[in-house]
Amino acid sequence: MAVRKPIGVVLLMVLVLGWMSAEGLLAQPDKRIDINTAGEAELVGLPGIGPSIAKRIVEYRENNGPFAKVEDLMNVRGIGEKKFLQIRDLVTVQSPSPQPQQTP
């Protein structure tokens, strides 16, 4: 005869394990790559991004200023919608820290 655990114990175990998993996820720092600060070596680690596209991303940023949103990556030659969809959850654009105002 099989031993049956009360449903309450099973539910409690599921809730506790789910809570522990959620806590672990919340405690982890953001692992996404900031496309406004990443160098070519970091960018090459993204799916579908080789050395030449990584170089274009950095050059685009240097020539046009920081990316305002991750979707702006599609302005870089070689990154179309398909490639963008592969990497969009792996990249971020952090808002720049405010610059102190100088008084005259």
Secondary structure, DSSP 8 states (H G I E B T S, - for coil): ------HHHHHHHHHHHHHHHHHHHHHS----EETTT--HHHHHTSTT--HHHHHHHHHHHHHH-S-SSGGGGGGSTT--HHHHHHHGGGEE------------
